[in-house]
Every structure is written in C-alpha cells, then in structure tokens.
C-alpha cells in the first residue's frame, strides 16, 4: 500500500527501444496525497504531463514547448552569434536540438509531489535540465532544481506556476569555456504558468513558458512559447478539439549589429475530432498546420501541414 513501481518502455521506429520512465513512488501515509518519486521520473513542471498519453491528449501532436527542437545543443557551443544564426532551423530538421521541456526524455532524480486543497505542489532535483535530461549518465557536476505550485479554488478551476534552474552543458566542454568560467556557470532558466477551466461539455487549457539558455559566447538566448487548447464533448461519445500554439525566439546581434531571432519562429494550429468507442478505445483524426518564419524582414516563411489519424487502445 505504500510502495509502487512504474516503468515505461517505448518502441519507436525512429529511435528503437528505450526506457522512458522507471521509478519508485513511496506514499508515507496512504490516506494523504503526498508521494516521493525516485528514479527516471516525469518532469515536475507544467500541466501537460497527464495529457501526454494518447488516451488523454485530445489531439495527436504535442505543444511546441514540449516537442519543438531548437538549434541549440548541449554537447557543443557556437563560437559567436553569426555561427548560431547561420545554423537557425537545423535543430527541428534533425531532432538534435534542445526543446524547452523535452517530454520525450524524462530524467533521473527525486521529486516530492502532492496536494492539500486548494494547493497542489511538486518540487524536485534532477541530473539534467528540462531541455535535455541526462538520461544515460550525469553529464556535468551540477543539478537542476525544479517544481510547481498550483491553486484549485473551485471545482474545474486550476492555475499554477512552475520553474526550473540548472546547468545544461556537458562536462567535456570545459576547455571551450571563457577564462575563469566552467560549464556549471551556464544555466537553463525556465518560468512557466498554466491554467485549466472545465465547465459542462467544455474544457479550456493553456500554458506559457519563458525560457533562457545562458550561452558562453553569445549571451542569453531567450525562447517564449504559449498555447491555448479547447475540447468540446459531444453527447454521443465524440468530441471536437483545437490548439493554437506559438514559439518565439529572442533576438541577438550579428557582427553587423543587425538584430535577428536566433532561431526560426513557429506558429502552429491543430484541429481535430475524436470518438471514444469504450473506456479503452479512442480514435482521432486531426489536421495540423505550421507557419515557420525564416526571415521576418523579407516576409520569408515556410508552411508545413499534416493530416493524421490515430487509434489508441488500452489493455
């Protein structure tokens, strides 16, 4: 009654077999909502985690803040702003860059989570950062502190704030750091806010993320993302859903002094419909459209669209 073991293994054609989660959850007093999680644990920030699974996500895609890969990586540093700007957009193409919160890779750590109405809380420490979890080994000597505080004043109403702070560069980059600095001096600083409103047949949710990666050669690299999601339940077991999603990167100065976003800005719209056949079977059809801004001054952008169907089965 006090100890549970959770494991999650993913088989995906793009990456093969890997362990997404493996942790113990200890509940000191079973009658209270207070738990200690230890192992490869879910991120203790934001409000999207319960909807990451296909039987809870009203759509198929994930919000940009949890999924979109930037140009910035944790295993290398750009020598200057010109090099970073020249590489803009490459992270999303090869899935190598960091996301604001990488929901595909949980990290090793310890988390305390629970609630005492009307408050919800979680606080923890992890080996890596939300942008890149140290999933195989601890890659620097620092740790990330993270957590969320939520407030549920009424049934169907929740608001919350989250934060995370920790070094993201790997230890082997020590020789590439400026004189007198180490890899643990450069952090990912993340602030988040979330809201949830449930009333009758309508579910409204939204999140915002304000993120900064401290870079040894370029300075602060900012990224801001937010989305609004709606789901309308139909009487016969179906539902309609939509999500408007934005990711914006801060501007940096190239060698000429001109200011440009350090990566390509993205706006995404995803709409769809679903039907729950029974408790364990759910089908969905969605249409997703991205607007990727390559150069705002020249009004140069690229569009990408996707039509997808999904069948989720639980057993």
LUMKOL-319608 format. One record per atom (N, C-alpha, C): x, y, z; residue in one letter. Coordinates in steps of 0.1 Angstrom, whole numbers, plus 5000, padded with zeros to 4 digits. Layout:
BEGIN
XYZa...
***
This chain:
BEGIN
500849885000x500050005000x500850135000x502150125004x503050245004x503950254993x504250154985x505250154975x504750104962x504950184951x504550144938x505750154929x505850074918x506950074908x506250104895x506850204888x506350244875x507450224864x507150164853x508050154842x507350194829x508150244820x507550284807x508650264796x508350174787x509350134777x508650174763x509450244755x508950294742x509650224730x508850174721x509350114709x508950214697x509950274691x509650374681x510550354669x510050354657x510850324645x512050424644x511850554648x512850654646x514050634656x513850574668x514850564678x515050434684x514250334680x514450204685x513750184699x514250094707x513750064720x514450144731x513750224740x514450284751x513450294763x514050314774x513250324787x512950474789x511650504788x511250644790x511150674805x510650584813x510450614827x510650484835x511250494847x511450384856x511650444870x510650434878x510850504891x509950434902x510350454915x509550414926x508750534931x507550504936x506750604943x506350554957x506850634966x506650604980x505650694986x504550644992x503550714999x503550695014x504150785022x504250765036x502950735043x501850805040x500550785046x499550765034x499150645032x498250615020x496950705020x496550755031x495350835031x495550985027x496851015025x497251155021x497751155007x497551265001x498151284987x499551354989x500451264993x501851304994x502751184990x503651214980x504351104974x505851144972x506751054973x508151074969x508450984957x508951044946x509250974934x510750974932x511350854929x512850844928x513150754916x514050794907x514350714896x514350804883x513950744872x513750824860x512350874860x512150994864x510851054868x510351154858x509051164857x508451274849x508851414854x508851504844x509151644848x508151704857x508651764868x507751814879x507351954876x507151994863x506752124860x505652124849x504952234848x503952244837x502752164841x501752164832x500552084834x500151994822x501151974813x500751894801x500951744804x501751704814x502151564816x500951474816x499851504823x498751404823x498151384809x498351474800x497751464786x498751424776x499951384780x500951334770x500651204764x499851124771x499450994766x498251004756x498250914747x497350924736x495850914740x495650844751x494250834756x493750954764x494651054766x494251174773x494451294765x495351294755x495651404746x494451414737x493751534736x492551544727x493051554712x494251584710x494851584696x495951484695x496751484685x497851394683x499151454685x499351584681x500551654683x500751694698x501951734701x502351794714x502551944713x502352024723x502652164723x504052194719x504352294712x505652334708x506752334719x506352384730x507252394742x507752264747x506952154744x507352024748x507951934737x508051994725x508351904714x509251964703x509252094701x509952154690x511452164694x512352114685x513752114687x514452244682x515052324690x515752444686x517152404680x517852504676x519152484670x520252464681x519952504693x520952494704x521052354709x522352314711x522552174717x523352184730x523452074737x524052074750x525552014749x525851964737x527151894736x528151974728x527852104724x528752184716x528352334719x529252424716x528952564718x529252634705x528452734701x528752814689x529752914692x530752944683x531753044686x531353184687x530253214680x529753354680x528253354675x527653474675x526353494671x526153464656x527153494648x527053464633x526853324631x527653234638x527553094636x526253034640x525653094651x524353044656x523253084646x523353204641x522253254631x522353174618x523553134614x523753064602x523152924603x523052864615x522552734617x521052734621x520452844621x519052854625x518152764617x517252694624x516352604618x516852454616x518052434619x518652294617x518252204628x517952254640x517652164651x516352084649x515352154643x514052084641x514151984630x515052014620x515151924609x515751784613x516751784622x517351654625x517151614640x516251684647x515751644660x516951644670x517951724668x519151714677x519151824687x518451934684x518552054694x517652034706x517852124715x517052114728x515652174726x514752114733x513352174734x513352254747x512352334749x512152404762x511952294773x511052204771x510852094780x510751964772x511751874772x511751764764x510851654770x509651644766x508651554771x509051404767x509851394757x510151254752x511251194760x511951264769x513051214777x512951264791x512451174800x512451204814x513851194820x514051244831x515351254837x515451174850x516651144855x516851084867x516851184878x516151154889x516051254900x515151204911x514851294920x513951274931x512951384932x511651354933x510551454933x509651434945x509251534952x508151534962x506951594956x505851524956x504651584949x503451544958x502351634957x501151604965x500251724964x499251724973x498251834973x497651844987x497251964991x496451985003x495552104999x494352064995x493452154989x493252284997x493352394989x493252414975x494652414968x495752374974x497052384969x497552254963x498352254952x499052144946x500552184946x501352084947x502852124948x503652004943x504752044937x505851944934x507152014934x508151944939x509552004940x510551894939x511551914931x512551804929x513851854925x514751754923x516151774918x516451674908x517051704896x517351614886x518751634881x519251524874x520651534869x520851634858x519851634849x519851724837x518851834838x518651904827x517752014826x516451974818x515352054819x514252014811x514452014796x515452104791x515752104777x516551974773x517251914782x517951794779x518251714792x517451614794x517751524805x518951444804x519751424814x520951334814x520451194816x519851134805x519151014806x520050894808x521250894803x522150774804x523150794815x523750914816x524750944827x524651084830x525151114842x525251254847x526351324839x526051424831x526951484821x527651604826x527251654838x528051764844x527851754859x528651834867x528651814881x527451894888x526751964880x525552044885x524351964886x523252024892x521951964893x520952074890x519752024886x518652114883x517652114894x517252224899x516152234909x514852284901x513752214904x512552244896x511352214905x510252274901x508952254909x507852334903x506652304909x505452374905x504552394917x503852504918x502852534928x501552564921x500452494925x499152514918x498152554928x497052614923x495952664932x494652624925x493852554932x492552504927x491452554936x490952684934x490052744943x488652684942x488252634930x486952584927x487052454919x485952374919x485952254910x486052294896x486952244888x487152274874x488052394872x488652454882x489452574880x490852544886x491852554878x493252534883x494152644877x495052694885x496152784879x497452744886x498552764879x499752714885x500952794879x502052794887x503352844882x504452734884x505452734875x506452634876x507852704873x508852644877x510252694874x511252584874x512352614868x513552524868x514852604866x515952554872x517152624871x518352524873x519152514862x520252424863x521152434851x522452384852x523452384841x523052284830x523252314818x522852224807x524052174798x525252234799x526352194790x527052074796x527651994788x528351874793x529751904797x530251824806x531551854813x532751854803x532651784792x533751774782x533951904775x533052004777x533152134770x533952234779x534552184790x535252274799x536352354792x537052294783x538152364776x537652474766x536352474763x535752574754x535152684761x535252684774x534652794782x535552914783x534953034785x535753154786x536653144798x537753214799x538653214810x537953234824x538253144833x537653164846x536253114848x535653054837x534353004838x534252854836x533252794841x533052654839x531752624833x531452494829x530252464823x529052474832x529252464845x528252484855x527852624858x528552724851x528152864852x527052904842x526752814833x525752854823x524552764824x523352824826x522152754830x521052764820x520052674822x518752694816x517852744827x517252864825x516352924834x514952924828x514052864835x512752844829x511652884839x510652964834x509553004842x508252964834x507252914840x506052864833x504852904841x503752914834x502452944840x501352854833x500352804840x499352724834x497952754840x496952724832x495552754837x494652644831x493652604838x492752494834x491352534838x490352534829x488952564832x488052464826x487352394834x486452284830x485052324834x484152324824x482752364827x481752294818x480952204823x480052134814x480752044803x480452074791x481052004779x482352064774x482752174781x483852254775x485052234785x486252214779x487552214786x488452314779x488952404787x489952504782x491252494790x492352494783x493652484790x494652574782x495652614790x496652694784x497952694792x499052714786x500352724792x501252834786x502152894793x503152984788x504452944794x505552964786x506852934791x507753044787x508653084796x509553194794x510953134797x511753104787x512953024789x514153104784x515253084792x516553144788x517653044789x518453024779x519652944780x520853044780x521653044790x522853124791x523953064783x524453134773x525453084764x526853144766x527953074767x529253134770x529753234760x529353224747x529853304737x528853404731x527653384733x526553464727x525753544737x525753504749x524953574759x523653494761x522653564767x521353494770x520553474757x520053344755x519253314744x517853284749x516953374746x515553364751x514653284741x513653214747x512653154739x511353164747x510253204741x508953224747x507953134739x507153064746x506152974740x504852974748x503752974741x502452964748x501452894738x500452834744x499352774737x498052784744x496952774736x495652764742x494952644735x494252564743x493652434739x492252434743x491352384734x489952374738x489452234733x488652174741x487952044738x486452064742x485652024732x484152024734x483651884733x483051834744x482451704744x481151694738x480851604729x479551584723x478851474730x477551474729x476651384737x476851234733x477251204721x477251064716x478650994719x479551064726x480851004729x481951064721x481651154712x482651214704x483151354710x484051414704x484551544708x485251614697x485251744698x486051834689x487151904697x488251924691x489351984698x490252074689x490952164695x491852254688x492852314697x494052344691x495152404698x495852514690x495952634695x496752734689x498052754696x499152754689x500452724696x501552824689x502352884698x503252984693x504652954700x505752974692x507052964698x507853084692x508453164700x509153284696x510553284702x511553314694x512953324699x513353464700x514153494710x514653624712x515653664702x515953804700x516853854690x518253864696x519253844687x520653864691x521253944679x522354004682x523054094672x524154014665x524054014652x525153954644x526354054643x527354024636x528654104636x528354244630x527354264621x527054394616x526254484625x525754424636x524954494645x523454474643x523054414632x521654384630x521154284640x519854304644x519254204653x518354104646x518453974649x517653874643x517253774654x516153704652x515853594661x516853484659x517353424671x518453324670x517953194664x516653174663x516153054656x514853094649x514253004641x513053034633x511853024642x511053134642x509753134649x508753044643x507852994651x506952894646x505552924652x504552914644x503152924648x502452804643x501752734652x501052604648x499552614652x498752554643x497352534646x497052384643x496352324653x495952184651x494552174656x493752114647x492352094650x491951944647x490951894653x490651754651x489351714658x488951584655x487751534661x488151384666x487451344676x487651214681x486351144686x486551014688x485350934693x485850824702x485250824714x485650714723x484650594722x485250484716x484350374714x483950304727x484950294736x484650254750x485750304759x485850264771x486850314781x488250304776x488550204768x489950174764x490250184749x489350244742x489550254727x489050394723x490050464717x489850604713x490350624699x489550684690x490050724677x490050874674x491050924666x491151064664x491551084649x491151204644x491651254631x491951394633x493151444629x493551584631x494151644618x494151774617x494851844607x495751944614x497051944611x497952034617x498652124607x498852254610x499552344600x500452434608x501752434603x502752514608x503152634599x503452744605x503952854598x505352884604x506452864596x507752874601x508452994595x508753094603x509253224599x510753214597x511253224585x512653214582x513353354583x512653454577x513253594578x512053684579x511853754590x510653844592x510853964584x512054014582x512254144574x511854124559x512154004554x511853974540x510553904538x509853884550x508553814550x508753674543x509753614546x510153484541x509753374551x508853284547x508353184557x508053054549x507952944556x507652814551x506452764558x505552694550x504352624556x504552474555x504052414566x504052264566x502752214572x502152114565x500852074570x500851914571x499951864579x499851724582x498451684585x498051574579x496751514582x497051374588x496451354600x496851224607x495651164613x495751034615x494750954622x495450874633x494750854644x495350774655x494250684661x494650564665x493850474673x494550434685x494050464697x494650444709x493850324716x494650224720x493950104726x494650084740x493950064750x494450024763x494049884767x494949814773x494649674776x495549624788x
***
